[in-house]
């Protein structure tokens, strides 16, 4: 039976001004971040992840201040309560004052990525995409090319988060095959292949308000479901 991935998107304007929703350890980390953009991105990611985890756990959810989102040794985020791991898997991404968090069962590895759709430098495709991916981008209609290029990149990022390696690993070690043009306002599938092992990534993507959202797992999953329906991402554009 397929598992289900859950997701939540938030904007910077959704984040409260105060810090009472952060744990003591998180407040210390925040105090060490000097630059406003890094502070804002970090707060946005923690806010989105905490809301997502609490909504996923429902009646078992800890309070905001007792829930802590930590970057562990490999840099991946994990949820803790009173120094004990919370029984979930999660992934966080942000782009241009918007953040995405994916949550799922602790027994599967997951990744998510969020990219604002924009025209990329040609070098991105030439230097970081596989030959099949280059051909896929070249064949896309001109009006859809930016979306396709950003979709491939976003799916790669999600897959690399499943591996808990991120951009430390060569992006060409992952080959992305999306279901394009997809199915309107809902989620469409993509598949990723690890070029260095038999691992297959099972993924989902959608376009919303000028952003591409991607989710990935090392297990088959059913179409993602939104946590707290009504928050952000109302329509495909």
C-alpha positions as CSV (number, residue, x, y, z in Angstrom):
1,X,0.0,0.0,0.0
2,X,1.3,3.5,-0.9
3,X,2.1,6.0,1.8
4,X,0.9,9.5,1.6
5,X,3.0,12.7,1.7
6,X,1.6,15.8,3.2
7,X,2.6,19.4,2.4
8,X,2.3,22.9,3.6
9,X,3.4,26.2,2.0
10,X,3.7,29.5,3.9
11,X,4.8,33.0,3.0
12,X,7.1,35.3,5.0
13,X,4.1,37.4,5.9
14,X,2.5,34.4,7.7
15,X,5.4,34.3,10.2
16,X,4.6,36.0,13.6
17,X,6.9,38.9,14.6
18,X,7.7,37.5,18.0
19,X,9.9,34.6,19.0
20,X,7.7,32.9,21.6
21,X,6.9,30.1,19.2
22,X,10.6,29.1,19.0
23,X,12.4,26.8,21.5
24,X,15.2,28.2,23.7
25,X,17.8,26.5,21.5
26,X,16.2,27.9,18.3
27,X,16.3,31.4,19.8
28,X,20.0,31.1,20.4
29,X,20.5,29.9,16.8
30,X,18.5,32.8,15.5
31,X,20.5,35.3,17.6
32,X,23.6,34.2,15.8
33,X,22.3,35.0,12.4
34,X,23.4,38.5,11.5
35,X,22.0,39.1,8.1
36,X,18.2,39.9,7.8
37,X,17.7,37.6,4.7
38,X,19.2,34.6,6.5
39,X,17.2,35.4,9.6
40,X,14.0,35.7,7.6
41,X,14.6,32.5,5.6
42,X,15.5,30.5,8.8
43,X,12.4,31.8,10.7
44,X,10.1,31.1,7.7
45,X,11.4,27.5,7.3
46,X,11.0,26.8,11.1
47,X,7.5,28.3,11.1
48,X,6.4,26.3,8.1
49,X,7.9,23.0,9.4
50,X,6.4,23.4,12.9
51,X,3.0,24.2,11.5
52,X,3.2,21.2,9.2
53,X,4.4,18.7,11.8
54,X,1.8,19.8,14.3
55,X,-1.0,19.6,11.7
56,X,0.3,16.1,10.7
57,X,0.4,14.9,14.3
58,X,-3.1,16.4,15.0
59,X,-4.2,15.6,18.6
60,X,-0.7,14.3,19.5
61,X,1.0,17.6,18.4
62,X,3.4,19.2,20.9
63,X,3.2,23.0,21.5
64,X,5.1,25.3,19.2
65,X,7.8,26.2,21.7
66,X,8.4,22.5,22.8
67,X,8.7,21.4,19.2
68,X,12.2,21.9,17.8
69,X,13.4,21.6,14.2
70,X,17.1,20.7,14.2
71,X,19.6,20.5,11.4
72,X,21.4,17.2,12.2
73,X,24.9,16.2,11.2
74,X,24.2,15.8,7.5
75,X,22.3,19.1,7.4
76,X,18.8,17.5,7.0
77,X,16.0,18.8,9.3
78,X,14.5,16.6,11.9
79,X,11.8,17.2,14.5
80,X,12.4,16.9,18.3
81,X,10.4,17.3,21.4
82,X,12.3,17.5,24.7
83,X,15.4,16.1,23.0
84,X,13.5,13.0,21.8
85,X,12.9,12.5,18.0
86,X,9.4,13.0,16.8
87,X,8.0,10.1,14.8
88,X,7.9,11.9,11.4
89,X,10.0,12.4,8.3
90,X,10.2,16.0,6.9
91,X,11.9,18.2,4.4
92,X,12.0,22.0,4.0
93,X,12.6,24.3,1.1
94,X,12.3,28.1,0.5
95,X,12.4,30.5,-2.4
96,X,11.8,34.2,-2.5
97,X,9.9,34.6,0.8
98,X,7.9,31.4,0.4
99,X,8.6,28.1,2.1
100,X,7.4,24.5,1.5
101,X,7.5,21.6,4.0
102,X,6.7,18.0,3.3
103,X,5.9,15.6,6.1
104,X,5.4,11.8,6.0
105,X,5.9,8.6,8.0
106,X,9.2,8.1,9.7
107,X,9.9,4.9,7.9
108,X,10.4,6.5,4.5
109,X,13.0,9.1,3.2
110,X,11.5,12.2,1.7
111,X,12.6,15.4,0.1
112,X,10.9,18.6,-1.2
113,X,11.9,21.6,-3.2
114,X,10.4,24.9,-4.1
115,X,11.6,27.1,-7.0
116,X,10.2,30.3,-8.4
117,X,9.8,29.9,-12.1
118,X,12.3,32.2,-13.9
119,X,14.6,32.2,-16.9
120,X,17.8,30.3,-15.9
121,X,21.2,30.8,-17.4
122,X,22.0,28.3,-20.2
123,X,24.9,27.0,-18.2
124,X,22.6,25.5,-15.6
125,X,21.2,23.0,-18.1
126,X,24.6,22.4,-19.9
127,X,26.5,21.9,-16.7
128,X,24.1,20.1,-14.4
129,X,21.6,18.2,-16.5
130,X,21.9,14.7,-18.1
131,X,21.8,14.4,-21.9
132,X,18.2,13.1,-21.7
133,X,17.2,16.1,-19.5
134,X,18.8,18.5,-21.9
135,X,16.9,17.0,-24.8
136,X,13.6,17.2,-22.8
137,X,14.2,20.9,-22.1
138,X,15.2,21.6,-25.7
139,X,12.0,20.0,-27.0
140,X,9.7,22.0,-24.7
141,X,7.6,24.7,-26.3
142,X,9.1,28.1,-25.9
143,X,6.2,29.3,-23.6
144,X,6.8,26.3,-21.3
145,X,10.6,26.1,-21.4
146,X,11.2,28.1,-18.1
147,X,8.7,25.9,-16.3
148,X,10.4,22.7,-17.6
149,X,13.9,23.8,-16.7
150,X,12.9,24.8,-13.2
151,X,10.9,21.6,-12.8
152,X,13.9,19.4,-13.6
153,X,16.1,21.3,-11.2
154,X,13.6,21.2,-8.4
155,X,13.0,17.5,-8.8
156,X,16.8,16.9,-8.7
157,X,17.0,18.9,-5.4
158,X,14.1,16.9,-3.9
159,X,15.8,13.6,-4.9
160,X,19.2,14.7,-3.4
161,X,17.4,15.5,-0.2
162,X,16.0,12.0,-0.1
163,X,19.6,10.9,-0.2
164,X,20.4,13.4,2.5
165,X,23.3,14.7,0.4
166,X,21.9,17.8,-1.2
167,X,24.1,19.7,-3.7
168,X,27.3,18.1,-2.3
169,X,26.5,15.3,-4.8
170,X,26.8,15.7,-8.6
171,X,23.3,16.6,-9.9
172,X,23.9,14.5,-13.0
173,X,23.9,11.4,-10.9
174,X,20.1,11.8,-10.8
175,X,18.0,11.5,-14.0
176,X,14.5,13.1,-13.9
177,X,11.6,11.9,-16.0
178,X,8.5,14.1,-15.4
179,X,5.0,13.5,-16.5
180,X,4.5,16.6,-18.6
181,X,2.4,18.6,-19.3
182,X,0.7,17.2,-16.2
183,X,-2.9,17.3,-15.1
184,X,-4.1,20.8,-14.5
185,X,-4.2,22.2,-11.0
186,X,-3.4,18.9,-9.2
187,X,-0.2,17.0,-8.7
188,X,1.5,15.2,-11.5
189,X,4.1,12.4,-11.2
190,X,7.8,12.3,-12.0
191,X,10.3,9.5,-11.6
192,X,14.0,9.8,-10.8
193,X,16.7,7.3,-11.4
194,X,20.0,7.2,-9.5
195,X,22.7,6.7,-12.0
196,X,25.0,5.1,-9.4
197,X,22.6,2.6,-7.8
198,X,19.3,0.8,-8.5
199,X,17.4,3.4,-6.4
200,X,14.3,4.8,-8.0
201,X,12.8,8.1,-6.7
202,X,9.0,8.4,-6.8
203,X,8.0,12.0,-7.0
204,X,5.2,14.5,-7.5
205,X,5.1,18.1,-8.9
206,X,2.7,21.0,-9.4
207,X,2.8,24.6,-10.4
208,X,1.2,27.2,-8.2
209,X,1.3,31.0,-8.3
210,X,4.5,31.1,-10.3
211,X,6.3,28.5,-8.3
212,X,7.1,24.8,-9.0
213,X,6.7,22.5,-6.0
214,X,8.3,19.0,-6.0
215,X,8.1,16.1,-3.5
216,X,10.1,12.9,-3.6
217,X,10.4,9.7,-1.7
218,X,12.3,6.4,-1.8
219,X,8.9,4.6,-1.7
220,X,5.8,4.8,-3.9
221,X,3.4,7.4,-2.5
222,X,-0.1,8.4,-3.4
223,X,-0.9,11.9,-4.6
224,X,0.2,14.5,-1.9
225,X,-2.4,16.0,0.4
226,X,-2.3,19.6,1.8
227,X,-2.1,20.2,5.5
228,X,-4.3,23.1,6.7
229,X,-6.3,23.5,3.4
230,X,-6.7,27.1,2.5
231,X,-3.2,28.1,3.4
232,X,-1.3,29.4,0.3
233,X,-1.3,27.7,-3.1
234,X,-4.9,28.2,-4.2
235,X,-4.6,27.9,-8.0
236,X,-2.3,27.0,-10.9
237,X,-1.1,29.9,-13.0
